[in-house]
Amino acid sequence: MEGQVEHQVEHQVERLLSGQGSEVTSCDVGLEQSKPVTLRKNGTYIVCGVIFNDKDEVLMVQEAKQDCYKQWYLPAGRVEVGESLEEALRREVKEEAGFDCEPISLLLIQEQGPQWIRFIFLAKITGGSLKGLAAADQESLQASWWDRRSALQLRGRDILRLIDNGLKYRQDPWHPTTLPQDLSCRHVVQRLVLVFVGAEDQIWILLVKAPELHLPTAAALKTHAVTWAANMVVQEAMPSAYYNHDVNTLGVFSLQHNGRQHGRTDGVCFNTLVALVPDHVQRDEDGRKLAPPSADRPPPVENQRYMWFQVQKQTLREKLLEKTKNTSLLPIHSLY
């Protein structure tokens, strides 16, 4: 029986590592402090497209909105009720720039808690034509290809980093192609592959025991960054160790969103790799320095709901080690 359970757990992790998702059937932490997402009411998702031509010029649009009139920005806008993230991207690029496009991969996720999340895509043109001034409307005045050198009045300098990220990813894709999986979710949640790397590169993964062994899932709280959910899990599983370990969300394996049913499937599940790392300087709850704990094995679990699972499968261990060391995953950045 034990071998079969081990196999199931390793299969769950391997699915996520390969960029797939799996249904969110329960939420282990934070659900009672979190509300289901209803777009336009308590949640805003923004999509943003980074699109280049063969000269490495980037597609820009000139704003028609009063507060940023005539300034330039990447094609971007809010996800509408009933849309998937990819549909929203296609619509925004068509409305603002005149082109049909196809997403290649997510480049970056930025968030200010579950109520504001921006999804930045690298995309390619598949049809249509560049929107000129004659087609100006309330969506945008016009679109243009920018060589990133000529003077352009930008709406915000935040896009320079996004453009840079896009160029780097085109030249050398440093994380696997990641596009949203069509799986529904009510809340914004973080599913954790929470690892502890011990002596001789042994790896342990934190699991919830019931109803069957599974990876922990925690709901995002609107008072914190989305990835604070990982901290809540560690606080619940091993409160003593929480004070002298860092909880680092290293990146996103895959994400799940459906969006078809308003208020019922507006949530997003981020499948993430999280590392539990002992602090260099150890302190107790009152801030007094302590002797550092042994880092050979993970800190003991204090809550009976949880357990550590030591990864036996060599190929899985090597993949997880490589990901924890090189962080070759889709990044999620908190703008808090």
Buried (B, 14 or more C-beta within 10 A) or exposed (E): EEEEEBEEBBEBBBBBBEBBBBEBEEBBBBBEEBBBBBBEBBBBBBBBBBBBEEEBBBBBBBBBEEEBEEBBBBBBBBBBBBBBBBBBBBBBBBBBBBBBBBBBBBBBBBBBBBBBBBBBBBBBBEEEEBBEEEBEEEBBBBBBBBEEEEEBEBBEEBBEEBBEBBBEBBEEEBBBEBBBBBBBBBBBBBBBBBBBBBEEEBBBBBBBEEEEBBBBBBBBBBEBBBBBBBBBBBBBBBEEBBBBBEBBBBBBBBBBBBBBEBBBBBBBBBBBBBBBBBEEEBEEEEEEEEEEBEBEBBBEBEEEBBBBBBBEBEEBBEBBBEBBEEBEBBBBEBEE
